[in-house]
Amino acid sequence: MQIATEERVTDHIEVDEITAQGLLDALVDPVRRSIVRQLFASDTDIACGHFDINVSRSTGTHHFKVLRQAGVIRQYYVGTSKMNTLRRADLESVAPGLIEAIMAMPETARRPAGADSGRH
């Protein structure tokens, strides 16, 4: 049986360190929002290598770090797999409804019917 450990991931912030600016900065990037959407929709934690993101491994590592340091996710190891969990309760306590509202929004803007793209 493998034991979960956070010993190798040491830069999680405490819930009282989570800020609106940090959350918004972390969630402005579409790749990071995709990671959060996948965690939000999942009933289980997800290993880094199992996300559906189209970036290099090093770029993915950067995105996970930004989310972790903003307090959006918590990471821990199970054996050699780095697992990710959405900090739902912590996020809800500091920003009630924020994650649910962002997850409910469409990822791409919908243009009104008949909109002329070149004229204001």
C-alpha positions in Angstrom: 0.0 0.0 0.0 1.4 3.4 -1.0 1.2 6.3 1.5 0.1 9.8 0.5 2.6 12.5 1.5 3.0 16.2 1.1 6.6 16.2 2.4 8.0 16.9 -1.1 5.6 19.7 -1.9 6.3 22.5 0.6 4.9 25.7 -0.9 1.2 25.3 -0.2 -0.3 28.5 1.3 -2.6 28.6 4.3 -6.2 29.4 3.8 -5.8 32.8 5.5 -3.1 33.6 2.8 -5.5 33.1 -0.1 -6.2 36.5 -1.8 -8.7 37.6 -4.4 -5.7 38.9 -6.5 -3.9 35.6 -6.3 -7.0 33.6 -7.3 -7.8 35.9 -10.2 -4.2 35.9 -11.4 -4.1 32.1 -11.2 -7.5 31.6 -13.0 -6.9 34.1 -15.8 -5.0 31.5 -17.9 -7.1 29.1 -20.0 -4.8 26.1 -19.3 -5.1 26.7 -15.5 -8.9 27.0 -15.8 -8.9 23.7 -17.7 -7.0 22.0 -14.9 -9.5 23.5 -12.4 -12.4 22.5 -14.6 -11.2 18.9 -14.7 -10.7 18.7 -10.9 -14.0 20.4 -10.3 -15.8 17.8 -12.5 -13.9 14.8 -11.0 -15.0 12.7 -8.1 -11.3 11.8 -7.4 -8.0 13.5 -7.2 -6.0 13.5 -10.5 -2.3 12.7 -11.2 -0.4 15.4 -13.1 0.1 13.2 -16.1 -3.6 12.5 -16.5 -4.9 15.9 -17.2 -6.1 16.8 -20.7 -3.9 19.8 -21.4 -1.9 20.5 -24.6 1.3 21.9 -23.1 4.8 20.6 -22.6 5.6 18.9 -19.3 7.7 21.9 -18.0 4.9 24.3 -18.9 2.4 22.1 -17.2 4.6 22.0 -14.1 4.5 25.8 -14.1 0.7 25.9 -14.3 0.4 23.5 -11.4 2.8 25.6 -9.3 0.8 28.8 -10.0 -2.4 27.1 -8.9 -0.8 25.6 -5.8 0.8 28.8 -4.7 -2.5 30.7 -5.2 -4.2 28.2 -2.9 -6.4 26.7 -5.6 -5.1 23.2 -5.5 -3.2 21.0 -3.1 -0.6 18.5 -4.3 0.7 15.4 -2.7 2.5 12.3 -3.7 1.3 8.7 -3.8 4.4 6.7 -4.6 5.9 8.6 -7.6 2.6 10.1 -8.8 2.0 13.7 -7.9 -1.7 14.0 -7.2 -3.9 17.1 -7.4 -7.0 18.1 -5.4 -9.1 21.2 -5.7 -9.2 23.1 -2.3 -13.0 23.4 -2.5 -13.7 24.0 1.2 -10.8 26.5 1.5 -11.9 28.4 -1.6 -15.5 28.5 -0.6 -14.5 29.9 2.9 -12.5 32.8 1.4 -14.4 33.4 -1.9 -17.9 32.0 -1.6 -19.3 31.0 -4.9 -16.3 32.1 -7.0 -15.1 28.7 -8.3 -18.7 27.6 -9.0 -19.4 30.9 -10.9 -16.2 30.6 -13.0 -16.9 26.9 -13.8 -20.4 27.8 -14.9 -19.2 30.4 -17.4 -18.6 29.4 -21.0 -14.9 29.1 -21.9 -15.3 31.1 -25.1 -17.4 34.2 -25.7 -20.6 33.8 -27.7 -21.1 36.5 -30.3 -24.6 37.9 -30.6 -26.4 36.9 -33.8 -25.7 39.5 -36.6 -22.8 41.0 -34.7 -20.4 42.9 -37.1 -16.8 42.2 -36.0 -15.2 45.3 -37.6 -17.5 48.1 -36.5 -18.4 49.7 -33.2 
